[in-house]
Amino acid sequence: MDCSNAVNKTRSSIALVVTINKKGKSSGTGTGFVFSKKGVLVTCNHVVRGAESLLIKFPEGEYINAKVVVRDDEHDLALLKFEDDTIEPLILADVSVVKEGMPVVFSGYPLNSKIPITHQGILSAITKDAVGVVTYLIDGTVNLGNSGCPLMNSDGEVIGVVNATGRERGKILKKVEDMEFGALSLHGVDVVEIYTALIRNLQLGVGYAVPASYIPEHKTLEEEKNG
Amino acid sequence: MGNIIFIFKTNGNYLGFIEGGFVFSRDGVYLGWVDGNTVWDSEGNFRGVIANDKDMNKFIIRDRFALSPVSRTPKTAPENPSIPDPPRNIVPVSFGVSMIDSF
């Protein structure tokens, strides 16, 4: 699939999201994209959860402040506001084009990248989780940092929000992720560093996304489209 | 002591209890909370749903083949509850091959 059209259309609207902890240091990264209106960024709730403050950076811009204005725990979505009205929002795809097996593309900032990286895949399944929330399964390379990526069709229209690692982390993995480097060593080897590297380099080739219809502002957009 | 609901494992063993919407082990350790019929653990991960057997005994089970929902924001552990006298174990039950105990 040639994704260049989608990448060109959307690249400038996809931002790196950096979470800042109480000590003023970076505590994690994710992706977000301008959606619905200028100055509003969509990302995953788990990306911004627990952050003291947030910085975002578009490909051609500098780091700027952003603030969480909406949290949706159930669908793992959050809306951020930022002061820059030069970035254009991405366009919502027609819901009827979303079908199992369709090619999809997603751009974001995985693995601490500072430039947007694009991956392609297919929409493997449209399913429901155990509490009835519609979930898209993606056959594609989803890594840490991809959370909050726009999931798009080949025209660069948004069909969902990639939620890379929002589930099935398990208690043991979470405990290791929460440890400081050097907290656990074996024969002088930092076990936390080893585990963390293993976790971060896991590539299952499967990702999850929530449908764009769950984005809090979606209803307003649909109404505007139907006019 | 408020309204207490006893929870069993499917092998019939007493697991713990629910009080005030929070799930505790038989020793009073905070395990999670209940939202409607859904149970989330102390770290906000989905654990399963509450199910009844024909005698209305309660279980927390999950479908091992179902996709887990995204985690919720963890709830602060409540104060230590009064630990009730444990009930007797019950007859084992089965909810089907895909349903397993959540805790």
Interface residues (C-beta under 8 A of the other chain):
Chain A: H46 R49 D73 E74 H75 D76 T127 K128 D129 A130 V131 V133 T135 N163 G166 R167 E168 R169 K171 K174 V210
Chain B: T38 E43 N45 F46 G48 V49 R62 D63 A66 L67 S68 P69 V70 S71 R72 T73
